[in-house]
Amino acid sequence: MPLEWDIAIGAIVRRREDIHGGGPYPIRFGGAWYGGIEPSGRSPNVLIFTEPEAGGLYGYDFDGWAPGNVLHYTGEGKLGDQRLVQGNRAILEHRKSGRSLRVFRAKPPFATYLGEFSIDEAQPFLWADAPDADGIVRQVVVFRLRPLGEFIRADLPNVPVPESRSAVTEDFPAEENAPIVADVSPEINAASSFTVEPSNEPAEYQRREAALLDRYKNWLRRRKRRYGRKRITLPDDAGRLYTDLHDLGLDELIEAKGSASRVSVRLGLGQLLDYARFVPHASKALLLPARPRPDLVDLLREHDCSCIWESGSGVFERIP
C-alpha cells in the first residue's frame, strides 16, 4: 500500500527524520536527503525543496512568488545546460505519471510544507541563463507551479515579472506573446541578479566597463545630448535584457565593453544584434576604451555597427 500523505500544511519538520527516513531513521517517503527534486519511492508524490539562498551562492535567484500565487522554481542540474530529464521531467510530467507535487521551503535541517502544487498548464516553465557550479553561464529551466487548494507562502521572495502593458513605454504592438520594451533609468545598475545574462566577467573588467559608460554619459551631457536605456522582457524567459545605453538624439543602441580585445568586440556585437531584434533603432554602436584593430572595425561595419572609442580622458571619437 502506498504511504498516505500525513504532513500538514505549514508544518515545520526535519527533512531526514520526518520526510525521507532511511539510515538510522524509519523509512518515510524515501528520496535523497539533500536533493531539490526527489520523486517518492513509497507514495505517488514528487518532493520539491525550494531554497533561494542556494541559487544566491551561484549569483542568481529565480525561486519565489510571481503574481497570481504562481511559484517559480529552478530545476535541477548544477553543471551545464539543464535538460528536461530525471527530476525536471518528473515535475513536468507529474500529471501523466499520477504524482502530486509536494513543495517545501527548505532551511536545513528543517523544511516547511507549503502545500500541494501542480504545473501551470498555460506556461509550464520559462528559460533563463545562470552560472553553474563552475561559474560558467548556462541555460536553466524555471518551472511555474500553481497551488492546489490550501497553501502558505512562507518567507519566499517575490520575483520580478513583466509589468502591465499599460504601465510601460512599448515599442511593439500589445500582442500576448510579444516582448515588452520599457524605458528605464540609465543610471541604474545593469548587473541585476534577475537578468537573462548574468556576467561571468571578472569584477575589475566590469568596473572598467561601468567607468567607461559613466565617462561617455558625461561626454553626452556636456554636449546637451539626451540618453536613456531599454529593458526587454521576453515571454519565455525568466529574466530580462538591459541595453547599456540609448542615444535618444541619434536613436542609437549602444553596448559598452571594458576592452577593445577581439573577445570583447565579438561579445558586444552579439549583444547589440540581440537587442536590435526587439528595440526599433536608427543605428547601433559599440563603445570601447580604445580603438580596436582594423579587422574588428571591419567586422562591426559588416553588421552595420559603428565603433565609439575613447581617444583621450573623457574624449570620444567614432567610425563611421
Secondary structure as the mmCIF struct_conf table of DSSP 4:
data_model
#
loop_
_struct_conf.conf_type_id
_struct_conf.id
_struct_conf.beg_label_comp_id
_struct_conf.beg_label_asym_id
_struct_conf.beg_label_seq_id
_struct_conf.end_label_comp_id
_struct_conf.end_label_asym_id
_struct_conf.end_label_seq_id
HELX_LH_PP_P HELX_LH_PP_P1 PRO A 2 TRP A 5
HELX_LH_PP_P HELX_LH_PP_P2 ILE A 7 ALA A 8
TURN_TY1_P TURN_TY1_P1 ILE A 9 GLY A 10
STRN STRN1 ILE A 12 ARG A 14
HELX_RH_PI_P HELX_RH_PI_P1 ARG A 15 HIS A 20
STRN STRN2 GLY A 22 GLY A 22
TURN_TY1_P TURN_TY1_P2 GLY A 23 PRO A 24
STRN STRN3 TYR A 25 TYR A 25
BEND BEND1 PHE A 29 PHE A 29
BEND BEND2 GLY A 31 GLY A 31
BEND BEND3 TRP A 33 TYR A 34
BEND BEND4 GLY A 36 GLY A 36
STRN STRN4 ILE A 37 PRO A 39
BEND BEND5 GLY A 41 PRO A 44
STRN STRN5 ASN A 45 THR A 50
HELX_RH_AL_P HELX_RH_AL_P1 PRO A 52 GLY A 56
TURN_TY1_P TURN_TY1_P3 LEU A 57 GLY A 59
STRN STRN6 GLY A 64 ALA A 66
TURN_TY1_P TURN_TY1_P4 PRO A 67 ASN A 69
STRN STRN7 VAL A 70 THR A 74
BEND BEND6 GLU A 76 GLU A 76
BEND BEND7 LYS A 78 ASP A 81
BEND BEND8 LEU A 84 LEU A 84
HELX_RH_AL_P HELX_RH_AL_P2 GLN A 86 LEU A 92
TURN_TY1_P TURN_TY1_P5 GLU A 93 GLY A 98
STRN STRN8 SER A 100 LYS A 107
TURN_TY1_P TURN_TY1_P6 PRO A 108 PRO A 109
STRN STRN9 PHE A 110 ILE A 119
BEND BEND9 GLU A 121 ALA A 122
STRN STRN10 PHE A 125 PRO A 131
TURN_TY1_P TURN_TY1_P7 ALA A 133 ASP A 134
BEND BEND10 GLY A 135 GLY A 135
STRN STRN11 VAL A 137 PRO A 147
BEND BEND11 GLY A 149 GLU A 150
TURN_TY1_P TURN_TY1_P8 ALA A 154 ASP A 155
HELX_LH_PP_P HELX_LH_PP_P3 LEU A 156 PRO A 157
STRN STRN12 ASN A 158 ASN A 158
HELX_LH_PP_P HELX_LH_PP_P4 PRO A 162 SER A 164
HELX_RH_3T_P HELX_RH_3T_P1 ARG A 165 ALA A 167
BEND BEND12 VAL A 168 VAL A 168
BEND BEND13 ASP A 171 PHE A 172
TURN_TY1_P TURN_TY1_P9 GLU A 176 ASN A 177
BEND BEND14 ALA A 178 ALA A 178
STRN STRN13 ILE A 180 VAL A 184
TURN_TY1_P TURN_TY1_P10 PRO A 186 GLU A 187
BEND BEND15 ILE A 188 ILE A 188
BEND BEND16 ALA A 190 ALA A 190
BEND BEND17 SER A 193 PHE A 194
BEND BEND18 VAL A 196 GLU A 197
BEND BEND19 GLU A 201 GLU A 201
HELX_RH_AL_P HELX_RH_AL_P3 ALA A 203 ARG A 222
TURN_TY1_P TURN_TY1_P11 ARG A 223 LYS A 224
STRN STRN14 TYR A 227 THR A 233
TURN_TY1_P TURN_TY1_P12 PRO A 235 ASP A 236
STRN STRN15 ASP A 237 ASP A 237
BEND BEND20 ALA A 238 GLY A 239
STRN STRN16 ARG A 240 TYR A 242
BEND BEND21 ASP A 244 ASP A 244
STRN STRN17 LEU A 245 ASP A 247
TURN_TY1_P TURN_TY1_P13 LEU A 248 ASP A 251
STRN STRN18 GLU A 252 ALA A 256
BEND BEND22 GLY A 258 GLY A 258
BEND BEND23 SER A 261 SER A 261
HELX_RH_AL_P HELX_RH_AL_P4 ARG A 262 ALA A 276
TURN_TY1_P TURN_TY1_P14 ARG A 277 PHE A 278
BEND BEND24 VAL A 279 VAL A 279
BEND BEND25 ALA A 282 ALA A 282
STRN STRN19 SER A 283 LEU A 288
BEND BEND26 PRO A 289 ALA A 290
HELX_LH_PP_P HELX_LH_PP_P5 ARG A 291 ARG A 293
HELX_RH_AL_P HELX_RH_AL_P5 PRO A 294 GLU A 302
TURN_TY1_P TURN_TY1_P15 HIS A 303 ASP A 304
STRN STRN20 CYS A 305 GLY A 312
TURN_TY1_P TURN_TY1_P16 SER A 313 GLY A 314
STRN STRN21 VAL A 315 ILE A 319
#
